[in-house]
Amino acid sequence: MKPLKERISITIDSDVLAKIKDKAEYDGRPLSQYINLVLKKHLQKDAQPQ
């Protein structure tokens, strides 16, 4: 069973959003899916011992 998703609202700098949109399009993913992927990767990296 897929995990439940939650809808949120955020404010993001327009230059950052433009870059994220470009990367999502290049990767062939919807924007929200790409942002979710990037955040998961960041959290995994952040959780690893240094």
PyMOL Python script that loads the backbone (N, CA, C, O; Angstrom):
from pymol import cmd

cmd.read_pdbstr("""\
ATOM      1  N   MET A   1       0.842  -1.182   0.000  1.00  0.00           N
ATOM      2  CA  MET A   1       0.000   0.000   0.000  1.00  0.00           C
ATOM      3  C   MET A   1       0.888   1.246   0.000  1.00  0.00           C
ATOM      4  O   MET A   1       1.850   1.328   0.763  1.00  0.00           O
ATOM      5  N   LYS A   2       0.564   2.200  -0.846  1.00  0.00           N
ATOM      6  CA  LYS A   2       1.352   3.430  -0.933  1.00  0.00           C
ATOM      7  C   LYS A   2       1.169   4.278   0.321  1.00  0.00           C
ATOM      8  O   LYS A   2       0.087   4.310   0.908  1.00  0.00           O
ATOM      9  N   PRO A   3       2.245   4.971   0.729  1.00  0.00           N
ATOM     10  CA  PRO A   3       2.096   5.865   1.875  1.00  0.00           C
ATOM     11  C   PRO A   3       1.185   7.043   1.518  1.00  0.00           C
ATOM     12  O   PRO A   3       1.121   7.464   0.363  1.00  0.00           O
ATOM     13  N   LEU A   4       0.499   7.553   2.503  1.00  0.00           N
ATOM     14  CA  LEU A   4      -0.380   8.694   2.286  1.00  0.00           C
ATOM     15  C   LEU A   4       0.437   9.945   2.010  1.00  0.00           C
ATOM     16  O   LEU A   4       1.528  10.127   2.551  1.00  0.00           O
ATOM     17  N   LYS A   5      -0.094  10.777   1.183  1.00  0.00           N
ATOM     18  CA  LYS A   5       0.562  12.039   0.859  1.00  0.00           C
ATOM     19  C   LYS A   5      -0.196  13.160   1.549  1.00  0.00           C
ATOM     20  O   LYS A   5      -1.395  13.051   1.801  1.00  0.00           O
ATOM     21  N   GLU A   6       0.513  14.233   1.849  1.00  0.00           N
ATOM     22  CA  GLU A   6      -0.113  15.401   2.450  1.00  0.00           C
ATOM     23  C   GLU A   6       0.133  16.607   1.570  1.00  0.00           C
ATOM     24  O   GLU A   6       1.214  16.763   1.003  1.00  0.00           O
ATOM     25  N   ARG A   7      -0.854  17.442   1.460  1.00  0.00           N
ATOM     26  CA  ARG A   7      -0.753  18.667   0.681  1.00  0.00           C
ATOM     27  C   ARG A   7      -0.260  19.782   1.608  1.00  0.00           C
ATOM     28  O   ARG A   7      -0.788  19.972   2.704  1.00  0.00           O
ATOM     29  N   ILE A   8       0.758  20.512   1.151  1.00  0.00           N
ATOM     30  CA  ILE A   8       1.278  21.642   1.913  1.00  0.00           C
ATOM     31  C   ILE A   8       1.403  22.845   0.991  1.00  0.00           C
ATOM     32  O   ILE A   8       1.281  22.731  -0.229  1.00  0.00           O
ATOM     33  N   SER A   9       1.644  23.974   1.585  1.00  0.00           N
ATOM     34  CA  SER A   9       1.878  25.198   0.820  1.00  0.00           C
ATOM     35  C   SER A   9       3.210  25.778   1.291  1.00  0.00           C
ATOM     36  O   SER A   9       3.436  25.929   2.491  1.00  0.00           O
ATOM     37  N   ILE A  10       4.090  26.100   0.344  1.00  0.00           N
ATOM     38  CA  ILE A  10       5.386  26.679   0.697  1.00  0.00           C
ATOM     39  C   ILE A  10       5.647  27.904  -0.163  1.00  0.00           C
ATOM     40  O   ILE A  10       5.027  28.088  -1.211  1.00  0.00           O
ATOM     41  N   THR A  11       6.553  28.720   0.282  1.00  0.00           N
ATOM     42  CA  THR A  11       7.031  29.865  -0.493  1.00  0.00           C
ATOM     43  C   THR A  11       8.454  29.550  -0.904  1.00  0.00           C
ATOM     44  O   THR A  11       9.272  29.139  -0.081  1.00  0.00           O
ATOM     45  N   ILE A  12       8.746  29.743  -2.182  1.00  0.00           N
ATOM     46  CA  ILE A  12      10.070  29.406  -2.706  1.00  0.00           C
ATOM     47  C   ILE A  12      10.528  30.520  -3.642  1.00  0.00           C
ATOM     48  O   ILE A  12       9.723  31.099  -4.371  1.00  0.00           O
ATOM     49  N   ASP A  13      11.812  30.811  -3.616  1.00  0.00           N
ATOM     50  CA  ASP A  13      12.364  31.850  -4.485  1.00  0.00           C
ATOM     51  C   ASP A  13      12.124  31.485  -5.943  1.00  0.00           C
ATOM     52  O   ASP A  13      12.246  30.321  -6.326  1.00  0.00           O
ATOM     53  N   SER A  14      11.786  32.471  -6.747  1.00  0.00           N
ATOM     54  CA  SER A  14      11.430  32.203  -8.142  1.00  0.00           C
ATOM     55  C   SER A  14      12.593  31.627  -8.940  1.00  0.00           C
ATOM     56  O   SER A  14      12.371  30.816  -9.839  1.00  0.00           O
ATOM     57  N   ASP A  15      13.836  32.028  -8.633  1.00  0.00           N
ATOM     58  CA  ASP A  15      14.980  31.475  -9.368  1.00  0.00           C
ATOM     59  C   ASP A  15      15.199  30.001  -9.017  1.00  0.00           C
ATOM     60  O   ASP A  15      15.576  29.206  -9.878  1.00  0.00           O
ATOM     61  N   VAL A  16      14.964  29.643  -7.765  1.00  0.00           N
ATOM     62  CA  VAL A  16      15.091  28.246  -7.340  1.00  0.00           C
ATOM     63  C   VAL A  16      13.992  27.418  -7.994  1.00  0.00           C
ATOM     64  O   VAL A  16      14.250  26.315  -8.475  1.00  0.00           O
ATOM     65  N   LEU A  17      12.784  27.934  -8.015  1.00  0.00           N
ATOM     66  CA  LEU A  17      11.667  27.224  -8.629  1.00  0.00           C
ATOM     67  C   LEU A  17      11.919  26.986 -10.115  1.00  0.00           C
ATOM     68  O   LEU A  17      11.632  25.903 -10.625  1.00  0.00           O
ATOM     69  N   ALA A  18      12.443  27.971 -10.801  1.00  0.00           N
ATOM     70  CA  ALA A  18      12.726  27.817 -12.231  1.00  0.00           C
ATOM     71  C   ALA A  18      13.728  26.691 -12.470  1.00  0.00           C
ATOM     72  O   ALA A  18      13.560  25.894 -13.393  1.00  0.00           O
ATOM     73  N   LYS A  19      14.768  26.626 -11.642  1.00  0.00           N
ATOM     74  CA  LYS A  19      15.774  25.570 -11.788  1.00  0.00           C
ATOM     75  C   LYS A  19      15.187  24.195 -11.478  1.00  0.00           C
ATOM     76  O   LYS A  19      15.481  23.217 -12.165  1.00  0.00           O
ATOM     77  N   ILE A  20      14.353  24.128 -10.438  1.00  0.00           N
ATOM     78  CA  ILE A  20      13.735  22.853 -10.070  1.00  0.00           C
ATOM     79  C   ILE A  20      12.786  22.387 -11.168  1.00  0.00           C
ATOM     80  O   ILE A  20      12.744  21.201 -11.494  1.00  0.00           O
ATOM     81  N   LYS A  21      12.029  23.316 -11.735  1.00  0.00           N
ATOM     82  CA  LYS A  21      11.118  22.957 -12.833  1.00  0.00           C
ATOM     83  C   LYS A  21      11.899  22.406 -14.016  1.00  0.00           C
ATOM     84  O   LYS A  21      11.495  21.411 -14.617  1.00  0.00           O
ATOM     85  N   ASP A  22      13.014  23.044 -14.355  1.00  0.00           N
ATOM     86  CA  ASP A  22      13.851  22.569 -15.459  1.00  0.00           C
ATOM     87  C   ASP A  22      14.366  21.158 -15.200  1.00  0.00           C
ATOM     88  O   ASP A  22      14.322  20.301 -16.082  1.00  0.00           O
ATOM     89  N   LYS A  23      14.855  20.924 -13.981  1.00  0.00           N
ATOM     90  CA  LYS A  23      15.399  19.616 -13.642  1.00  0.00           C
ATOM     91  C   LYS A  23      14.309  18.539 -13.628  1.00  0.00           C
ATOM     92  O   LYS A  23      14.542  17.411 -14.062  1.00  0.00           O
ATOM     93  N   ALA A  24      13.125  18.889 -13.130  1.00  0.00           N
ATOM     94  CA  ALA A  24      12.009  17.936 -13.120  1.00  0.00           C
ATOM     95  C   ALA A  24      11.613  17.575 -14.544  1.00  0.00           C
ATOM     96  O   ALA A  24      11.377  16.406 -14.851  1.00  0.00           O
ATOM     97  N   GLU A  25      11.541  18.569 -15.404  1.00  0.00           N
ATOM     98  CA  GLU A  25      11.181  18.316 -16.802  1.00  0.00           C
ATOM     99  C   GLU A  25      12.239  17.450 -17.483  1.00  0.00           C
ATOM    100  O   GLU A  25      11.905  16.521 -18.217  1.00  0.00           O
ATOM    101  N   TYR A  26      13.500  17.751 -17.244  1.00  0.00           N
ATOM    102  CA  TYR A  26      14.592  16.968 -17.833  1.00  0.00           C
ATOM    103  C   TYR A  26      14.534  15.517 -17.360  1.00  0.00           C
ATOM    104  O   TYR A  26      14.820  14.591 -18.119  1.00  0.00           O
ATOM    105  N   ASP A  27      14.157  15.336 -16.088  1.00  0.00           N
ATOM    106  CA  ASP A  27      14.074  14.002 -15.492  1.00  0.00           C
ATOM    107  C   ASP A  27      12.768  13.294 -15.856  1.00  0.00           C
ATOM    108  O   ASP A  27      12.605  12.109 -15.567  1.00  0.00           O
ATOM    109  N   GLY A  28      11.837  14.013 -16.487  1.00  0.00           N
ATOM    110  CA  GLY A  28      10.569  13.422 -16.891  1.00  0.00           C
ATOM    111  C   GLY A  28       9.618  13.165 -15.741  1.00  0.00           C
ATOM    112  O   GLY A  28       8.842  12.209 -15.766  1.00  0.00           O
ATOM    113  N   ARG A  29       9.680  14.020 -14.732  1.00  0.00           N
ATOM    114  CA  ARG A  29       8.846  13.840 -13.540  1.00  0.00           C
ATOM    115  C   ARG A  29       7.987  15.079 -13.312  1.00  0.00           C
ATOM    116  O   ARG A  29       8.357  16.183 -13.713  1.00  0.00           O
ATOM    117  N   PRO A  30       6.839  14.890 -12.666  1.00  0.00           N
ATOM    118  CA  PRO A  30       6.066  16.057 -12.223  1.00  0.00           C
ATOM    119  C   PRO A  30       6.865  16.828 -11.167  1.00  0.00           C
ATOM    120  O   PRO A  30       7.691  16.252 -10.459  1.00  0.00           O
ATOM    121  N   LEU A  31       6.612  18.110 -11.074  1.00  0.00           N
ATOM    122  CA  LEU A  31       7.354  18.964 -10.142  1.00  0.00           C
ATOM    123  C   LEU A  31       7.286  18.447  -8.711  1.00  0.00           C
ATOM    124  O   LEU A  31       8.316  18.343  -8.046  1.00  0.00           O
ATOM    125  N   SER A  32       6.104  18.125  -8.233  1.00  0.00           N
ATOM    126  CA  SER A  32       5.973  17.676  -6.838  1.00  0.00           C
ATOM    127  C   SER A  32       6.730  16.376  -6.592  1.00  0.00           C
ATOM    128  O   SER A  32       7.327  16.192  -5.531  1.00  0.00           O
ATOM    129  N   GLN A  33       6.705  15.481  -7.565  1.00  0.00           N
ATOM    130  CA  GLN A  33       7.429  14.214  -7.424  1.00  0.00           C
ATOM    131  C   GLN A  33       8.941  14.466  -7.383  1.00  0.00           C
ATOM    132  O   GLN A  33       9.660  13.828  -6.614  1.00  0.00           O
ATOM    133  N   TYR A  34       9.412  15.388  -8.205  1.00  0.00           N
ATOM    134  CA  TYR A  34      10.842  15.696  -8.224  1.00  0.00           C
ATOM    135  C   TYR A  34      11.285  16.336  -6.904  1.00  0.00           C
ATOM    136  O   TYR A  34      12.332  15.988  -6.359  1.00  0.00           O
ATOM    137  N   ILE A  35      10.483  17.268  -6.400  1.00  0.00           N
ATOM    138  CA  ILE A  35      10.815  17.906  -5.118  1.00  0.00           C
ATOM    139  C   ILE A  35      10.844  16.862  -4.008  1.00  0.00           C
ATOM    140  O   ILE A  35      11.733  16.894  -3.157  1.00  0.00           O
ATOM    141  N   ASN A  36       9.891  15.942  -4.005  1.00  0.00           N
ATOM    142  CA  ASN A  36       9.851  14.876  -3.007  1.00  0.00           C
ATOM    143  C   ASN A  36      11.112  14.017  -3.083  1.00  0.00           C
ATOM    144  O   ASN A  36      11.694  13.666  -2.057  1.00  0.00           O
ATOM    145  N   LEU A  37      11.530  13.682  -4.302  1.00  0.00           N
ATOM    146  CA  LEU A  37      12.733  12.885  -4.513  1.00  0.00           C
ATOM    147  C   LEU A  37      13.980  13.603  -3.976  1.00  0.00           C
ATOM    148  O   LEU A  37      14.803  13.002  -3.286  1.00  0.00           O
ATOM    149  N   VAL A  38      14.103  14.871  -4.295  1.00  0.00           N
ATOM    150  CA  VAL A  38      15.252  15.665  -3.841  1.00  0.00           C
ATOM    151  C   VAL A  38      15.290  15.746  -2.312  1.00  0.00           C
ATOM    152  O   VAL A  38      16.352  15.611  -1.705  1.00  0.00           O
ATOM    153  N   LEU A  39      14.145  15.963  -1.707  1.00  0.00           N
ATOM    154  CA  LEU A  39      14.090  16.040  -0.247  1.00  0.00           C
ATOM    155  C   LEU A  39      14.443  14.706   0.396  1.00  0.00           C
ATOM    156  O   LEU A  39      15.161  14.675   1.395  1.00  0.00           O
ATOM    157  N   LYS A  40      13.950  13.604  -0.161  1.00  0.00           N
ATOM    158  CA  LYS A  40      14.285  12.278   0.382  1.00  0.00           C
ATOM    159  C   LYS A  40      15.786  12.019   0.299  1.00  0.00           C
ATOM    160  O   LYS A  40      16.387  11.522   1.252  1.00  0.00           O
ATOM    161  N   LYS A  41      16.393  12.356  -0.845  1.00  0.00           N
ATOM    162  CA  LYS A  41      17.839  12.155  -1.003  1.00  0.00           C
ATOM    163  C   LYS A  41      18.611  13.001   0.006  1.00  0.00           C
ATOM    164  O   LYS A  41      19.594  12.540   0.586  1.00  0.00           O
ATOM    165  N   HIS A  42      18.171  14.220   0.210  1.00  0.00           N
ATOM    166  CA  HIS A  42      18.839  15.099   1.172  1.00  0.00           C
ATOM    167  C   HIS A  42      18.731  14.530   2.585  1.00  0.00           C
ATOM    168  O   HIS A  42      19.704  14.537   3.338  1.00  0.00           O
ATOM    169  N   LEU A  43      17.557  14.043   2.937  1.00  0.00           N
ATOM    170  CA  LEU A  43      17.366  13.488   4.278  1.00  0.00           C
ATOM    171  C   LEU A  43      18.175  12.214   4.484  1.00  0.00           C
ATOM    172  O   LEU A  43      18.692  11.986   5.578  1.00  0.00           O
ATOM    173  N   GLN A  44      18.295  11.381   3.456  1.00  0.00           N
ATOM    174  CA  GLN A  44      19.115  10.168   3.566  1.00  0.00           C
ATOM    175  C   GLN A  44      20.585  10.542   3.745  1.00  0.00           C
ATOM    176  O   GLN A  44      21.282   9.960   4.575  1.00  0.00           O
ATOM    177  N   LYS A  45      21.048  11.512   2.966  1.00  0.00           N
ATOM    178  CA  LYS A  45      22.428  11.964   3.061  1.00  0.00           C
ATOM    179  C   LYS A  45      22.695  12.561   4.440  1.00  0.00           C
ATOM    180  O   LYS A  45      23.745  12.328   5.039  1.00  0.00           O
ATOM    181  N   ASP A  46      21.739  13.325   4.927  1.00  0.00           N
ATOM    182  CA  ASP A  46      21.868  13.994   6.217  1.00  0.00           C
ATOM    183  C   ASP A  46      21.868  12.995   7.374  1.00  0.00           C
ATOM    184  O   ASP A  46      22.454  13.268   8.422  1.00  0.00           O
ATOM    185  N   ALA A  47      21.219  11.845   7.198  1.00  0.00           N
ATOM    186  CA  ALA A  47      21.098  10.848   8.260  1.00  0.00           C
ATOM    187  C   ALA A  47      22.335   9.966   8.391  1.00  0.00           C
ATOM    188  O   ALA A  47      22.512   9.295   9.409  1.00  0.00           O
ATOM    189  N   GLN A  48      23.187   9.960   7.377  1.00  0.00           N
ATOM    190  CA  GLN A  48      24.385   9.106   7.414  1.00  0.00           C
ATOM    191  C   GLN A  48      25.441   9.697   8.346  1.00  0.00           C
ATOM    192  O   GLN A  48      25.655  10.909   8.366  1.00  0.00           O
ATOM    193  N   PRO A  49      26.108   8.815   9.131  1.00  0.00           N
ATOM    194  CA  PRO A  49      27.152   9.302  10.043  1.00  0.00           C
ATOM    195  C   PRO A  49      28.314   9.919   9.267  1.00  0.00           C
ATOM    196  O   PRO A  49      28.667   9.482   8.172  1.00  0.00           O
ATOM    197  N   GLN A  50      28.878  10.930   9.865  1.00  0.00           N
ATOM    198  CA  GLN A  50      29.997  11.621   9.190  1.00  0.00           C
ATOM    199  C   GLN A  50      31.303  11.368   9.880  1.00  0.00           C
ATOM    200  O   GLN A  50      32.339  11.871   9.446  1.00  0.00           O
TER     201      GLN A  50
END
""", "prot")
cmd.dss("prot")
cmd.show_as("cartoon", "prot")
cmd.util.cbc("prot")
cmd.orient("prot")
